[in-house]
């Protein structure tokens, strides 16, 4: 009969003390995975941590020792079976004890571990995990610098969109596992595609827990997306580590969203002894190649003496095809990683996919996500740029830090290298900047480069983001000099925009959920508006940008009006950046906003989706601007007045790898819902080349007298409504009407 593995959850309690040796004075029920802060707050009857400034109640917890305890009730195990304690992650430094005796200790939340309890544990024994206080470098100022000698996510120490709330506890799956003594300890499928992509040379690596018996048989099968077996091997191994080699002819390739199907095969291995199945494992595999290459013309830069090196490659090539990356920066979807479930990921990734995003940058200030995130990205064709857990600090290469970084990075690489969705490794966020002070000679980055090359040499590695030629920022609709996103983005010439933002308020109804009624309006410092990052959040600035809103619209008499106007600016601002970045192909290869999501409710932020998964109007704007093909307008500013010459330049933007026929765009302008549309011009555009934009004419139209606060430019593509686009701009009438003139300048 096949061996059936038994998995048993444990009933945990948790309590705190002031030292690792001291027993907690009080224990409360614990939810695992979870966080000690949530367990304690639940037992004490505290209010939601995300409401008002309740998070301040939790700050003391970061300096305590927290002890999880479970009394063992041993699952039944046979003579040839063993009992393991399995844990996928504890945050952050901890020891594991059995009846007070230390069995295991570790620093680092991304390295899973398991302990064989077979011969040392019995019913009624106490299994305990002692979690140490949050790591803080001695002498560091309060904030992210306290994390610069650990692999603890720096965001938890406070950021411009995240409160200082430092999770501790068991954050990933943890359970007892009964297995056959002889079982599969690890299993991985590696491959190399031929240069013409017509064949995959496959190597299956299996590690058994014991030296195999003479009657042991290992069976490997590869099935396609229809469940059909396309390769198989059966061997009687003579070693614990087994390597199986095979060749798959004409594999169906895995493609990112918008470029083909994300085809996945299933690789499975069974271990049998004496005709009985002892173990079975399987995982998905997607066949694809990935490189970072130089954009056309990059080697000609710099063009004059004295010369230095050219900008580094950042154009992503998948299966030999250059891919323009449209996406966003991904941050923790929850403050407490232990509360993240597969559905959390699924909901947000569905929104990303629906917005035509094909790449998410998993930002280095946060966690490395759980397995479900990467599995879902594999299935949906969403590529992942994975930062290591370094961000905005100088991670000095001390012996102690490098030891933990080596352990954690190798664990991360080994876990994620099987996922076809992971296309880039990156050392971390903004490390080559004045506020970080690192260089490519920093030992931490040299170590990460070494580990990526050693363990995953075919996947690209970047030292940090941004590198020379790439860009982070700006994060304003209008800067202090009066320059709008329309102007500075049109003048930019970066190889990739890997962070940019346009802040905006959340909706009025949303804000009222977490800001007390007495504080809700007007926004002011010292209230929950500040706690939730609308005010005083970044460089003494704020994400609400009320001054900018009132510059365009005047005073806002209500929260509803403030939110509506601010969200209008955010939506139009994001359209400008995504579409302008696409116009700058092929020099530009990426547009990734800051940021897709957020870990708790913000009153104002750069995010497209409010926590936990509520899209803002800006999300819909980005969704429209990231369509594979669309009519687009390059507009010079947001606010217009009667009598000015409105002169948008028309474009067709295309990321499609098929030829597209020519067509006609009709441009019309209206001033409110009751206003009849004014035809501006019709542009007959020629056929589109694969992945090719088409630049069109410039309209010149003298704005007439209308009693309206806005005007809307609509671009309609005859017979292709899915390519239509709309831009809503500020309009101010003068006292008298002028004659309307329309003039077309051919480009």
N, C-alpha and C positions, 0 to 999 in steps of 0.2 A: 504493500500500500504506500502511496506517496506520503512523505512527511508533511505534516501541517504545522506551520509556524504559529505560535501563540503569542499574541501581543496583549499586554495588560497595562492599563493606565494605573497610576498611583494616586492615592489621596494625600494631598500635601497640606501642611499648615506652615505659616511663616510668622516670624517675630524678629524684633530688632534688639541689638545690644550695642555697647560701646567698644567691645573688643572681640576678637575671633574666638577667645576662650570662654568668654562670658555667655551663659545661657540667656535667651530672651526671657524677660519677665512676663510676657504675654504672647500668646500665639493666636493667630486668626486663620480661618480657612483661606487657602490660596488657589487661584485659578492658574493652571499651567497648560500651555504657555500663557504668559501674562507679564505682570510687573509687580514688584513688591508695593509700590506706591498705590496702585489701584486696589490691591488686596486690603491694605491698611485703611484706605479711604472708605472702601465699601463696608468694612467692619465698624468703622467709627461713624458711619452715616453722613459723611461729608457730601456736599453738593458736587455737581459736575466740575471737573478740573478746568474745563474750557469756558465756563461762565465767568464773566466779569474778571476779577483778579484772584479767583480761587486758587490758581496755580501757586501762589505764594505760600499756601499752607504746606506745600510739598517740599520746599527747598531744604529743610533740615534733614530730610531722609537721605540725601546724597552722601552724608558723612557718617552714616551708620553701617554696622555689620548686620546683615540680614540672614537668618538661618531658616532654610526650608527643612522640613522634617516629614518623613513618611514611615509608617510602621509596615513592615513587609508582610504581605500575605502571599506566600510563594505559590505560583502556578505549578500545576503538576507537570513533571518532566520525567521522561523515560531514562533508561540506563545509558542510551547513546545520545542523550540530549544535554544541552547546556543552557544556563540562564545568564542573560546579559542585561546590564543596565545601559540603556542607549539614550544619549542626549545630543541633539543637533545644535544646541547653542545656549550658553549662559552668559549673561551680560553683567560684569565684564571680567573681574578677577575672582577666583573662587577655589575652594577645596571641597572634596567629596569625602565624607566620613561614614564608616559603618561602626555603629556602637562606639562612637567617639574616636575611632582609629582612622587616621588619614589614609585613604586609598589612592587619591589622585588630586593634583592641583594644577591650575592653569591660569594664565593671563591671556585674554583674547576671546571675543565673542563669536568669531567666524570659523573656529576650528572645532568640529564635532568630536565627540569621544564616546567610547563604550568601555565598560568594565565587566569582566567575567566574574559573576557572583556565585558560580556553581558550587564551589567547595568551601566558601567562606561565609555564606549567609543562610539564615534559617527563619522560619516563621517567627514573628514578633520582634525581629531585629529592627533597629532604627537606622534608616538611611538618611543622611543629612547632607545638604549643600550649603556651605557658608559663603555668602557673597560679600566681598569686601567693599568698602566705600568707593565712590567714583574716583578714578585716578585724577590727580591734580599735580602738575609740576610745582615743586616747592619754589616759592618766590614769584610765580607767574601772577599777573594781574587777573582779577576775576573776568571770566569770559573764555573765548575759544583758546587763548594761549595756554590755559591750564591743561588742554588735551594734546599739547605738541610733543609729548614724550609717551604717547600711547596710541593704540589703534582704535580707541573709543571715538565714535562719530562726534566731530567737533560741534555740530549744529546744536546738540543737546545743551551746550553751555551758554546758549543764547545767540540769536541771530536776528536779522531785521524782519523776519517773518515767523520766528519760532521763539517761544519763551524759554527762560532758563529752567528746564525740567529734564533732569538727567535720569533716564530709565535705568533700573537695575533689576536683575532677576532672570528666571528661566524664560527665554524668549522664543524658543523653537521646540519642536516635538521632543518629548521625553517620556520613556516608557520602559517596561520590562519586556524582554523578548526571549522566548524559548526557541532554540534552533537545534537542528541535528549537529552532533559534534563535528561531522564532516559537512561543511557548507561552503557556499561561495562568499568569500570575504570581500572581493572587489571585482568589478567587471566593467570594461571600457571597450568601445569600438572606435578605432582610429582609421583614417583613410587618407589617401593622396590621389587627387584627380590628375589624369594625364593632361598635358598641355592643351589638347583639343577637346577636353572635357568628355571624351567618349568612353572612358573606362575609369573605374575607381579601384585602386589597390587597397584592400581592406586588411587591417590587422586587428584581431580580437585578442585582448589581454585579460586573462582570468587568473585571479589568485584564490587558491583554495585554503581553507583554514587548517588543513592537515595534509600530511603526505598521503597521496591517494592509495587506496587498496587496489589489489590486482583486478578486482571485478568492477572498478569504477569506470564510468563512461560519461564523457562530456559531449553534449549535443548543442550545436549552435545553428540557429536559423535566422535568415534575413527575409522579412516579408515586406511587400510593397504596400502602398496606400489602400489597395483593394483587398489586402489580406492574403495575397498570393505569395507563396514561397519562391524567392528568386535566387537563394543561395543557402547552402547547408553543409555542415561538416560534423563528423562524429569521430572522436578519438578516445583512446584509453591513455590518459596522461601518466607520466612517471615522475612528475615534479609538481610542487605546489603552484608554481607560476607556469601558466600554459599560454602559448601563443598560437593562434589559428590564422592562417593567411588565405585570402580568397580574392578573386577579381570579379567585379560586377561590370558587365558590358552595357553601354548605353543607359547609364542611370538617369532617372528623371531628376532634374536639378531643383534645389530649393531656391526660390526667388523672394526678394522682399516685396512688400505690398506695393501694388501698382505696376509691377514688372513681370508678373507671372504668378504661378501658384506656389505656395510654401510647402512643397511636397516633402512628406516625412515617411521614412521607412521605419520598421520596428526590428531592432536587433535583440535577440533573446538567447539565453544560455540556460541549459538544464544540467544539473549534476545528479547522476544516478549511481547507486552502489547496490549490487546484488539484485538488480531489477526494480529497486525502489527509488523513487524520486526524492532526493534529500533537499534540493533547493532549486529555485528558478528565479532569474532576474531578467528584466528587459528594460530597454530605453529607446527613445526615438532618435533617429539620426537623419540629418539633412545634408545632402551632398551639394557643396558649393565651394567656390574659391573666393578669397577676399584679399584686397591689397589697398594701400594708400599710394596714389601716384601723383605726379606733378601735373598741374593744369596746363593746357596748351599755351605756349609762350613763356612758361615759367623759367626756363633755362636762359632766356634772353635778359632776365632781370637779375641784378641791376644792370642797366644798359650802358652806364658810363663809368670811367675810372675816377677815383679809386673804387675798386669792387670788393664786395664781401660775398658771402654765400647767398644763394638764392633762397627764397622762402621754402620751407619744408613742405613735403607733399601732404595734402589733406583732401584730395579728390578721391572718393571711395569708389572702388571698382569691384563689382561682384560678378563672378562668372564671366569676366572679361568685358563687362558692360559698365560704363561710367554712370553712377547714380547720383542725382541731385538729392540731397538729404533734406527733407522737410519734417520738422519735428519739434521737440521741446526738451527742456531739462526736467528730469524726473526727480522728485524729492520724496522723503518718507511720506506715505499716505496716512500715517498715524504718528503721533508723538511717541507712543509706546509700541515698539515693533512686535511685541508679543501679542498684540490685538489685531495684527494684520492677518487676514484669512484669504483663501483663494478667491472668494467672491469680491473682496476689496480690490484685488488686482484686476479681476475680470471686468468689473464695471468700468474702471478707469481706462483699461486698455481698449475696451470696446469704444469708448469715447475718442481715444487717440486714433484708433483705426478709422472710425467714421469721419474724422477730420482729415483724412488722407495723409496722416503722418506715417513715415516709414522708418524713423529713427528716434530713439529716446536716449538722452545722455543721462546715465545714472550717476548723479553728482557725488563728488568725493567727500562732501561734508556730512553725508548721511550714511545709512546702513548699506551693505550689500544685500540685496533682496533675497527673500526666501525662494525655494526651488519652484514654487508655483508660478512666480513672475516670469521666469525664464522659459518654462514649459509653455506657458500661454503665448509668449512672444514668438517662440518657435512655430507654434500652430497658426498664428495670425500673420506671420511675415513681418513683424515689427523688429527692426534691428536694434541692438543695444550697444551703446558706447559705455563701457564700464570703467569708472574711476576706482582707484584704490582709496582707502579711507584716509586721505590727506586733503586738507583744504585750508588755504589762507593763513598758514602758519609756517614758521621755519622749523622743520622737523630735524633737529640736530641729530647726527648719526652717532649717538652714544651706544656703547656696547649693549646696554639693557634694551634700548628701544629697537635696535636693529635685530636683536634676537627675536623679539615678539613680532616685528614686521615680517621677518623671514618666515616664521611659522604661519602667520595669518595670511600672507600673500600666497604662499604655496597652497594652503588649504583652499583659498578662493579660486586660484587658477585650476587646480585639480577638479573642483566641483563644477566650474562653469565651462571648461573647455569642450565639454561634450555638446554644448548648446550651439546650434548653427546660428541662432539669432545674435549671439555675442560676436561683434565684428571688430571692435577696437578695445585694447587695453590702454589705460591712461594713468600716469602716476598720481594725479590728483588735480585739484582745482586751484588755479591762480597761484602757482608756486614760484613763478619767475617774475614776481612783482615786488615793488618796494615794501609792501606790507608783509610779504612772506620772506623774501631775501634768499631764496634757494636758487641754485644754478644746476646745470647738467653735471656738475662735479659733486653735487651733494650725495653723500653715501646712500641715503635712503632711496633716491631715484636710481642710482647705479645698481643697487640691489634689486629693485623691482624690474628693471630692464633685464638683468641677468636671469631672474627667475622666470620671466615671461619667455625669454629666448630658450631657456633650458626645458621648460615644461610645455610650451605652446608656440613653437617658433614660426608657424605659418600665419599667425594672427598679428596684425599691426600693433605697435606700441608707440605711444606718445608720452613724452616726459611730463607734460602738463597741458592745460588749456587756459589761456591762449598761448600759442607760439607766435613767432614773428610772422606777420602777414594776416593772422587771424584776429578776431575782434571780440571783446566783451564790452557790452554797453552800447549806447547810453540806456538809461533807465528813466527817461522823462519824455513827456510829450513835447514840452517846451523848456529849454534850458534857461539859465540865469541871464544869458546874453540876448534872449529873445529868439533864438534859433529853434525852429520846430523840427520834428522828426522828418517832415517833408523835405527840409533843406539839407540837414546833415546826412541823411541816408542817401540822397541823390549824389552827394559829393564823395561818399565813402567808396573805397575800392579794396575791400578785404577778400581774402581767399576763403574765409568761412566766418559766419556770424554765429558763434557757438554760445553766446549769451546776449540777450538784449531784452529790454522790458519797457512796457508802457503801463504805469500804475493806474489803478482805478478803484473806486469804492465798490463794495458789495451792495446788493440791493437793500432797500430800506427794510423790507420784511425780514431778510436774513440778519441784518444788523440788530434788529430788535430781539432776536433770540438770545443774544449773549451780552448785550449792553443794558444795564439796568435802566428802567424807565426814567429815573431822575437824571441820568447822564446822557440820554440818547441824542439830544439836540439842544444847542449847537455843539459841534465837536470841540473839545478843549483838552489841554494837557492835564495830567493828574487824574484822569478818568480811564474807564475801560477802553476809550478810543486810543489811548496811548498803549495800554496793555496789549491791545490787539493790532498794534503796528500801524495804525493810520497816521499817528503823529509821533515825531521824534524817533523815527525808526532807523534811519540810515544817514550817517554823516550830518547829523543835526537837521536832516530834511524829514519829509514825511511822505508816505505813499498815498495819502489822501489828495495832496496837491490842490487844496482848496483855492489857493491863490491863482493857480492856472485856470481852474474852472471858472472863477469869477472874472478873470481877465477876459474870457471870451463871452461870458453870459451875464455878468453882473451878479449882485448878491443873490443867494439862494434862500428863499423864505422857509423852506421845509427840507426835511431829510429826503423825502421822495424826489424833490427837484435836484438836490445835490447829487444823489445817487444816479439819477437818470442822465444828467449832464456829464458827470464824470465817466460813466460807462460808455457814453457816446464817444468821448475823446479816446478812451482806451481801445474801443473797437476799431475806429478809423485809423488810429496810430499803428495798431498791429497789422492792418491791411497794408499800410505803406511799407513796412519793413519786409514782410514776407514777399510781397510782389516785387519790390525793388531788388531784393536779394536774388530773386529768380531772373530778373532782367539782366543781372550782372554775370550770368553764366557766359562762358565756361570758367572764367577766372574765379568766380564764387562757386562753392560747391555745397554749402550748408546754410540753413536758417533754422536755428534752434532757440526758441524764446525762453526767457526766464519768467515764469516756469509753468509747467502744465498744471500742477496740482498743489495742494498744501496740506499740512498735517493737523491743523486745527483751524477754527473759524477766525478769519481776519476781517477787520472792518474795511481795510483797503490793502491791495497787494498787486503784484504784477501777474498773478496766476490767472489762468484761463478757466479753472474749475475750482469753485469753492469746496471746502471740506464739508462732507466726505466725498461727494460726487455730484455737485450742482453746477452745471455749466453757466458761465456768465455770458452776456451778449458778445464779449470779445471772443469767446470760443466759436460762436457761429461765424463771426467775421473771419477768423483764421481758417475755419473749415472751408469757407468760400474761397479764400486766397490760396489754399493748398490743393484745390482741385487739379487733376492732371492737365486739363486744358481749360483756359478761361480768357475771356476778353478783359483787358486791364487798361487802366488809365494812370499815367504819371501826372500827378497834380502838384502844383508848386506850393500850396499853403492850404490851411483849413478855413480861415475866416475871410469872407468876401463881402464887398460892398457894391451897391448900385453904382453903375458907371465904370467899374473896373473891367479889364479885359480878362475873361476866363479862358485859359489856354491849356487844356489838358492834352497830353500826347497819348495816342492810342497804341496799344500793343495786343498781340496774341501771345500768351505764354503757354508753352507746352513742354511737359516732361514725358510725353508719350513716345514709345519706341517704334510706333508705326507711322507710316506716311498718312497725312491727313489732307483731305481735299480743301481747296480754297473755299471762300464763302464771303458773306457780307455782314458787316457790323453797322447797325443803326445806332447813333448816339442821340439821346434826347435829354432835355432838362426840364424839371418841374419845380414848382415852388409851393409845395403843400399838397394835401390829398385832393383838394377841390380844383386845383390848377390843371388846366389842359397842358399836355406835354408839348414842348417846343422842339421840333426837329433841328438838330445841329448839323449833322452830315451823315453820309453813308460811305463806308470804306469797303471796297471790294479787295479782300486780301488774297494773295496767291496761295497755292498749296504749301503745307508745312512739312519741313524735313523732320525726320525722327529726332526727338529731343531738341527741337529747334524753336526758338522764339521768332516772332516777326514784328518788326517795328513799323508803326504806321504814321499817319498824318497828325499834325497838331491843329486843334480847333482854335479859332479866335472868335470870341463871342463877347460883345459888350453887354454887361449885365443890365437888365431893364429894371424899372421901378416895380417892385412887388411888395405887398404887405405880408411878409413872411419872415420867420426866424431861421429858416433853413432852405437849402436847395438840394435837389437830388439829381445826380448824373446817372443815367441808366444806359448801359451798353447791351444791346440785344443782337444776338447772332442768329441770323435767319435760319430756321430749321434746326437749330442746336440750342434749345433753351437752357440746357445744362451748362452752357458756356457763358451765360449772361452774367453781368456784374452790376453792382449798385454802389454808389458812393454818396453819402449824405454829409453835407458841409454847412458851415455857419454862413448865414446871409443877413446883411443889414441894409435896409432900404434907406435912401436919402429922401429929401422932401419933394423933389420933383422927378418926373420920369424923363428918361432919355430915349432917343431913337435906338431901336434894336438893330444891331448889325451883326452879320455872320460872315466870316471869312475863313477859307480853308487854305492852310499852307501845306503844300506837299513836301514830304521829306524824301 
